[in-house]
Amino acid sequence: QFSVKTRFLVKFPELNHAMKVNVSMDREAPLVKGYRRFNVLGTNSKALNMAESMSGGMVADFRHLTLKEQKSGGGGKGIHDLSLSVTEELHIINFNTEFLLHDMSVSLETSSLPVVIISNSSHKQS
């Protein structure tokens, strides 16, 4: 479980709660065999809010998010699952929103620094 917070550094009181931010993992994941892909579970869409910001701007605070590994077909436990020792992978958390002001519309996207996900086959739930 983890939390992540994103900030829009400009104050637009008229846009308070109007801009929705979506969070996702590895939107442009490499097509490499063995690279694990994850879905974000929990509330993955929030409104930007000026009340949660201590330093100005607007904030979307995502709490209690969890990751669930996407299954890559094949079904069942294979040799690959059994031989998985400790893996350490870099993944990116992506944020996107739509900025609408008067007649102007702009898609805004940003991403986190690489996040390390460490796991072992013994960490998987039964």
C-alpha atoms as an extended CHARMM CRD file, in Angstrom:
* protein
*
       126  EXT
         1         1  GLN       CA              0.0000000000        0.0000000000        0.0000000000  PROA      1               0.0000000000
         2         2  PHE       CA              1.2710000000        3.4860000000       -0.7890000000  PROA      2               0.0000000000
         3         3  SER       CA              0.2110000000        7.1230000000       -1.0520000000  PROA      3               0.0000000000
         4         4  VAL       CA              1.1280000000        9.7100000000       -3.6460000000  PROA      4               0.0000000000
         5         5  LYS       CA              0.3670000000       13.4140000000       -3.9470000000  PROA      5               0.0000000000
         6         6  THR       CA              0.4280000000       15.5970000000       -7.0410000000  PROA      6               0.0000000000
         7         7  ARG       CA              0.3640000000       19.3960000000       -7.1060000000  PROA      7               0.0000000000
         8         8  PHE       CA             -0.7340000000       21.9160000000       -9.7150000000  PROA      8               0.0000000000
         9         9  LEU       CA              1.3780000000       24.9220000000       -8.7410000000  PROA      9               0.0000000000
        10        10  VAL       CA             -0.9340000000       27.6200000000      -10.1160000000  PROA      10              0.0000000000
        11        11  LYS       CA             -3.9100000000       28.8950000000       -8.1050000000  PROA      11              0.0000000000
        12        12  PHE       CA             -7.1720000000       29.1420000000      -10.0220000000  PROA      12              0.0000000000
        13        13  PRO       CA             -9.9470000000       29.4830000000       -7.3990000000  PROA      13              0.0000000000
        14        14  GLU       CA            -12.5880000000       29.0410000000      -10.1100000000  PROA      14              0.0000000000
        15        15  LEU       CA            -11.1290000000       25.5980000000      -10.9170000000  PROA      15              0.0000000000
        16        16  ASN       CA            -11.0780000000       24.3050000000       -7.3190000000  PROA      16              0.0000000000
        17        17  HSD       CA            -12.4790000000       20.7270000000       -7.4130000000  PROA      17              0.0000000000
        18        18  ALA       CA            -13.1870000000       21.0590000000      -11.1650000000  PROA      18              0.0000000000
        19        19  MET       CA             -9.9820000000       19.4380000000      -12.4470000000  PROA      19              0.0000000000
        20        20  LYS       CA             -9.8650000000       15.6470000000      -12.0780000000  PROA      20              0.0000000000
        21        21  VAL       CA             -6.4730000000       13.9170000000      -11.9460000000  PROA      21              0.0000000000
        22        22  ASN       CA             -6.0670000000       10.2640000000      -12.9620000000  PROA      22              0.0000000000
        23        23  VAL       CA             -3.1810000000        8.0960000000      -11.7460000000  PROA      23              0.0000000000
        24        24  SER       CA             -1.8270000000        5.0360000000      -13.5760000000  PROA      24              0.0000000000
        25        25  MET       CA              1.3220000000        2.9090000000      -13.7730000000  PROA      25              0.0000000000
        26        26  ASP       CA              3.7350000000        2.4990000000      -16.6830000000  PROA      26              0.0000000000
        27        27  ARG       CA              1.6040000000        3.9960000000      -19.4220000000  PROA      27              0.0000000000
        28        28  GLU       CA              4.4290000000        3.4520000000      -21.9040000000  PROA      28              0.0000000000
        29        29  ALA       CA              5.7810000000        0.1880000000      -20.5180000000  PROA      29              0.0000000000
        30        30  PRO       CA              8.5500000000       -1.4720000000      -22.5300000000  PROA      30              0.0000000000
        31        31  LEU       CA              7.5450000000       -4.5140000000      -24.5610000000  PROA      31              0.0000000000
        32        32  VAL       CA             10.1760000000       -6.7320000000      -22.9750000000  PROA      32              0.0000000000
        33        33  LYS       CA              9.5160000000      -10.3320000000      -22.0000000000  PROA      33              0.0000000000
        34        34  GLY       CA              9.3920000000      -10.6730000000      -18.2200000000  PROA      34              0.0000000000
        35        35  TYR       CA              8.6270000000       -6.9780000000      -17.5780000000  PROA      35              0.0000000000
        36        36  ARG       CA              5.7640000000       -6.9580000000      -15.1100000000  PROA      36              0.0000000000
        37        37  ARG       CA              2.8410000000       -4.6030000000      -15.5750000000  PROA      37              0.0000000000
        38        38  PHE       CA              0.6420000000       -3.3510000000      -12.7380000000  PROA      38              0.0000000000
        39        39  ASN       CA             -2.8610000000       -1.9410000000      -12.2850000000  PROA      39              0.0000000000
        40        40  VAL       CA             -3.4850000000        0.6950000000       -9.6190000000  PROA      40              0.0000000000
        41        41  LEU       CA             -6.2360000000       -0.3410000000       -7.1990000000  PROA      41              0.0000000000
        42        42  GLY       CA             -8.0440000000        2.1430000000       -4.9930000000  PROA      42              0.0000000000
        43        43  THR       CA             -9.3150000000        5.6030000000       -5.8190000000  PROA      43              0.0000000000
        44        44  ASN       CA             -7.3180000000        6.3970000000       -8.9660000000  PROA      44              0.0000000000
        45        45  SER       CA             -9.1620000000        9.6270000000       -9.8640000000  PROA      45              0.0000000000
        46        46  LYS       CA             -9.3370000000       12.6820000000       -7.5950000000  PROA      46              0.0000000000
        47        47  ALA       CA            -10.1850000000       16.3690000000       -7.8890000000  PROA      47              0.0000000000
        48        48  LEU       CA             -7.4790000000       18.9920000000       -7.4170000000  PROA      48              0.0000000000
        49        49  ASN       CA             -8.2020000000       20.8260000000       -4.1890000000  PROA      49              0.0000000000
        50        50  MET       CA             -6.7770000000       24.0860000000       -2.8100000000  PROA      50              0.0000000000
        51        51  ALA       CA             -7.7420000000       23.2540000000        0.8000000000  PROA      51              0.0000000000
        52        52  GLU       CA             -5.1520000000       20.4310000000        1.0680000000  PROA      52              0.0000000000
        53        53  SER       CA             -2.2740000000       22.6210000000       -0.1240000000  PROA      53              0.0000000000
        54        54  MET       CA             -0.0010000000       24.2480000000        2.4450000000  PROA      54              0.0000000000
        55        55  SER       CA              2.1890000000       26.0660000000       -0.0890000000  PROA      55              0.0000000000
        56        56  GLY       CA             -0.3440000000       27.2860000000       -2.6370000000  PROA      56              0.0000000000
        57        57  GLY       CA             -1.6280000000       25.7400000000       -5.8050000000  PROA      57              0.0000000000
        58        58  MET       CA             -3.9840000000       22.7660000000       -5.9170000000  PROA      58              0.0000000000
        59        59  VAL       CA             -3.3510000000       19.2290000000       -4.6510000000  PROA      59              0.0000000000
        60        60  ALA       CA             -4.7070000000       15.7430000000       -5.3510000000  PROA      60              0.0000000000
        61        61  ASP       CA             -3.8020000000       13.3450000000       -2.5410000000  PROA      61              0.0000000000
        62        62  PHE       CA             -4.1040000000        9.6580000000       -3.4380000000  PROA      62              0.0000000000
        63        63  ARG       CA             -4.0540000000        7.5050000000       -0.2880000000  PROA      63              0.0000000000
        64        64  HSD       CA             -4.1690000000        3.7610000000        0.2780000000  PROA      64              0.0000000000
        65        65  LEU       CA             -3.3480000000        2.7820000000       -3.2970000000  PROA      65              0.0000000000
        66        66  THR       CA             -2.2230000000       -0.7570000000       -4.0210000000  PROA      66              0.0000000000
        67        67  LEU       CA             -0.7250000000       -2.4500000000       -7.0440000000  PROA      67              0.0000000000
        68        68  LYS       CA             -1.9650000000       -5.6400000000       -8.6360000000  PROA      68              0.0000000000
        69        69  GLU       CA              0.1860000000       -7.3880000000      -11.1830000000  PROA      69              0.0000000000
        70        70  GLN       CA             -1.4600000000       -7.9350000000      -14.5550000000  PROA      70              0.0000000000
        71        71  LYS       CA             -1.6080000000      -11.5670000000      -15.5290000000  PROA      71              0.0000000000
        72        72  SER       CA              0.2580000000      -12.2960000000      -18.7460000000  PROA      72              0.0000000000
        73        73  GLY       CA             -1.8350000000      -15.1990000000      -20.0520000000  PROA      73              0.0000000000
        74        74  GLY       CA             -0.7870000000      -18.8350000000      -20.0230000000  PROA      74              0.0000000000
        75        75  GLY       CA             -2.6290000000      -19.4880000000      -16.7380000000  PROA      75              0.0000000000
        76        76  GLY       CA             -1.4360000000      -21.6670000000      -13.8960000000  PROA      76              0.0000000000
        77        77  LYS       CA              1.9190000000      -21.6770000000      -12.1570000000  PROA      77              0.0000000000
        78        78  GLY       CA              4.7620000000      -22.2230000000      -14.5280000000  PROA      78              0.0000000000
        79        79  ILE       CA              8.4670000000      -22.6780000000      -14.0920000000  PROA      79              0.0000000000
        80        80  HSD       CA              8.8650000000      -18.9040000000      -14.4350000000  PROA      80              0.0000000000
        81        81  ASP       CA              6.7880000000      -18.3170000000      -11.2540000000  PROA      81              0.0000000000
        82        82  LEU       CA              8.6790000000      -20.9100000000       -9.2440000000  PROA      82              0.0000000000
        83        83  SER       CA             12.1170000000      -19.7290000000      -10.2700000000  PROA      83              0.0000000000
        84        84  LEU       CA             11.3850000000      -16.0760000000       -9.5200000000  PROA      84              0.0000000000
        85        85  SER       CA             13.8480000000      -14.9740000000       -6.8970000000  PROA      85              0.0000000000
        86        86  VAL       CA             13.9510000000      -11.3750000000       -5.7310000000  PROA      86              0.0000000000
        87        87  THR       CA             13.1000000000       -8.8960000000       -8.4630000000  PROA      87              0.0000000000
        88        88  GLU       CA             13.7770000000       -5.1980000000       -8.3580000000  PROA      88              0.0000000000
        89        89  GLU       CA             12.1580000000       -3.1690000000      -11.1270000000  PROA      89              0.0000000000
        90        90  LEU       CA             11.7790000000        0.5110000000      -11.9100000000  PROA      90              0.0000000000
        91        91  HSD       CA              8.2640000000        1.7070000000      -12.7040000000  PROA      91              0.0000000000
        92        92  ILE       CA              6.7370000000        5.1170000000      -13.3970000000  PROA      92              0.0000000000
        93        93  ILE       CA              3.5630000000        6.5920000000      -11.8500000000  PROA      93              0.0000000000
        94        94  ASN       CA              1.6990000000        8.7400000000      -14.4060000000  PROA      94              0.0000000000
        95        95  PHE       CA             -0.7460000000       11.5890000000      -13.7380000000  PROA      95              0.0000000000
        96        96  ASN       CA             -3.0030000000       13.2870000000      -16.2720000000  PROA      96              0.0000000000
        97        97  THR       CA             -5.7310000000       15.9180000000      -16.2130000000  PROA      97              0.0000000000
        98        98  GLU       CA             -7.6270000000       18.2200000000      -18.5560000000  PROA      98              0.0000000000
        99        99  PHE       CA             -7.1640000000       21.9770000000      -17.9970000000  PROA      99              0.0000000000
       100       100  LEU       CA            -10.3100000000       23.8470000000      -19.0890000000  PROA      100             0.0000000000
       101       101  LEU       CA            -10.4630000000       27.6280000000      -18.7390000000  PROA      101             0.0000000000
       102       102  HSD       CA            -12.8560000000       29.7520000000      -20.7790000000  PROA      102             0.0000000000
       103       103  ASP       CA            -12.4910000000       28.3910000000      -24.3430000000  PROA      103             0.0000000000
       104       104  MET       CA             -9.0350000000       26.8960000000      -23.8130000000  PROA      104             0.0000000000
       105       105  SER       CA             -8.5080000000       23.1610000000      -23.2700000000  PROA      105             0.0000000000
       106       106  VAL       CA             -5.0970000000       21.6210000000      -22.5990000000  PROA      106             0.0000000000
       107       107  SER       CA             -4.2110000000       18.0500000000      -21.6560000000  PROA      107             0.0000000000
       108       108  LEU       CA             -1.6140000000       18.0180000000      -18.8770000000  PROA      108             0.0000000000
       109       109  GLU       CA              0.5230000000       14.9880000000      -18.1060000000  PROA      109             0.0000000000
       110       110  THR       CA              3.3970000000       14.3670000000      -15.7570000000  PROA      110             0.0000000000
       111       111  SER       CA              5.1280000000       11.3900000000      -14.2410000000  PROA      111             0.0000000000
       112       112  SER       CA              7.0170000000       10.5050000000      -11.0850000000  PROA      112             0.0000000000
       113       113  LEU       CA             10.6660000000        9.7140000000      -10.7910000000  PROA      113             0.0000000000
       114       114  PRO       CA             11.2460000000        5.9690000000      -11.1880000000  PROA      114             0.0000000000
       115       115  VAL       CA              9.7770000000        3.9600000000       -8.3050000000  PROA      115             0.0000000000
       116       116  VAL       CA             11.4450000000        0.7070000000       -7.2800000000  PROA      116             0.0000000000
       117       117  ILE       CA              9.1490000000       -2.2830000000       -6.7870000000  PROA      117             0.0000000000
       118       118  ILE       CA             10.8640000000       -5.1390000000       -4.9790000000  PROA      118             0.0000000000
       119       119  SER       CA              9.1640000000       -8.4950000000       -4.7330000000  PROA      119             0.0000000000
       120       120  ASN       CA              9.7770000000      -12.1760000000       -4.2520000000  PROA      120             0.0000000000
       121       121  SER       CA              7.5820000000      -15.1320000000       -5.1490000000  PROA      121             0.0000000000
       122       122  SER       CA              7.0730000000      -15.7310000000       -1.4150000000  PROA      122             0.0000000000
       123       123  HSD       CA              5.3530000000      -12.3120000000       -1.1920000000  PROA      123             0.0000000000
       124       124  LYS       CA              2.5300000000      -13.4240000000       -3.4700000000  PROA      124             0.0000000000
       125       125  GLN       CA             -0.7570000000      -14.1810000000       -1.7850000000  PROA      125             0.0000000000
       126       126  SER       CA             -1.9840000000      -17.7990000000       -1.7490000000  PROA      126             0.0000000000
